[in-house]
Amino acid sequence: MKLHKDNSEGELVEHLHIDDPAPSEDLFDVGEGQLTVDVYQTPSELVIESTIAGVNPDDLDISITSESVTIKGERRKMEEVTEGDYFYQECYWGKFSRSIILPQEIDAEKADASLKNGVLKIVLPKLVRDKNKKLKVKME
């Protein structure tokens, strides 16, 4: 699993807002599947969880900025099955990606990702800024 952290501003990211009820298909690269996610908060963190059973951690690429998270990966079949041999074929196999614009700024340098029982969990500490700034007047 590769975790990229970047605090740079102005990065162009195709994205889905976490509150979009039905994402438009043109937001995805052709041939890529959509990764479903849950995004929630605790008092000090934003948390993203996604079921990615069957994905090798080495096939995951996670990029984080202070305002967004992008998860890319690939779910590979264990063995090839002839199309005519399927009775049901509901699982998605292949590349997937998902970009999420976060509802508030996070500290990308302190982000952490873990994988347990097929669930990817990304923990993003909320960025706490002092709301009051003292300004000292210089004498000229």
N, C-alpha and C positions, 0 to 999 in steps of 0.2 A: 504494500500500500504506500503510495507516494503522497505526501501531504505538503503542498506548496503554500507558503504564507507570504502575503504581499500587502504592504500598507500603501502602495502607490495609488494615486488618484487618477481618474480619467480612463480607466481600463474599459474597453468596449466589450460588453458581455451580452449575448442574447440571453434573455431571462424570462422567467415566469414569476409573477408576483405570487406570494404564498396564499393570497386570498382569491385568486382567479378561480371561478367555479369550473370553467371548461376551457383548458388551454387550446390555443389555435395550433393546428398541425404544422403550419408553416414556421413555427418557432424551432422546430427540430430539424437536424440534418436528415436528409433523405436516407432511409435505411436504419436509422437509430431508433431504439425504443425509449420510452419514457420511464424514468425511475420514479416510483412513488415515494413520498416522504411525509413524515410528521414533523412539524416544527412547533416547539413550545418553549416557554420560558420558566425559569425559577427566579427568585429575587436577584441572583447575581450572574445568571448565565442564559444564553439561548442554546437550545439543544435541537439537533436534527437527527432523526432516526429513520432508517430505511431498511427494509428486508432485502437482502442481497444474497440469499442462499444460493450456493453453487458457484459463487464468484471467488476466484483466487485473490487474496489480498494483493498479490503482485500485479494483478490486472486492474487495480483501482488507481485512479489519479484524482486527487482532491486539491483544488486550488482555492485559497482563501484570501480575501481582501478585508478591509475594515467594514465593507458594506455588502459583500456578497460571498457566496460559496458555490463552487462548481464541482460536481461529482461526475466523473467519466469512468467507464469501465467496460468489461466484456464478460458475458456469461457464455462459456463454451460447453458444447455438448460433450458428454462422456464418450458416446459412440454414435456413429452415423446410422440413421435408420432410413430405409427407403420410404419415400412419400406414400406409396400405396400400402405400406404396412401399418400405418397409423389408424387407430379407431378414433382417437381424440388427439388434437394437437393444440393445447392452450398455453403452454409455457413459451415465454419469449427467450430466444437464444440469439446472441449476437451482441453488438455494441449498444450501449445506452449512455445517456447523459442527462443531467439536470442542473440548471443554474437557478439559484434562489437569491433574490434581493432581500436582504435582512431588514427587519422592521426598525432596527436601531444599530448604531455602530458597535463593533466588538473589537477586542484586542486580539488581532490576528496572530501575534507572536506567541500568545499563550493558549492558542487553540489546541485541542487534542482529539484524536480519532481512535476508536477501538472497534473490534469486531468480535461479537460473542453470539454463539448459537444462530448464526446467519443474519444477525441484525447489526448493521453499521450504526455507530453512535458517534456523533461529532459534537463536542462540547466547546462552546464559544463564550468566553468570559465577556460580560458586558463592559463597554468602555465607560468609565466614570470620569467625567470632567468636572472640575470645579466651576460652578456656575457664576461665581463672582471672581472677578479679576481686579486686583488693585493696580491702579495706574499711578505711577509716581511722576509728578511734574518736574521737568528739568528747568533749571534756571539758566537763562542765556545772558 
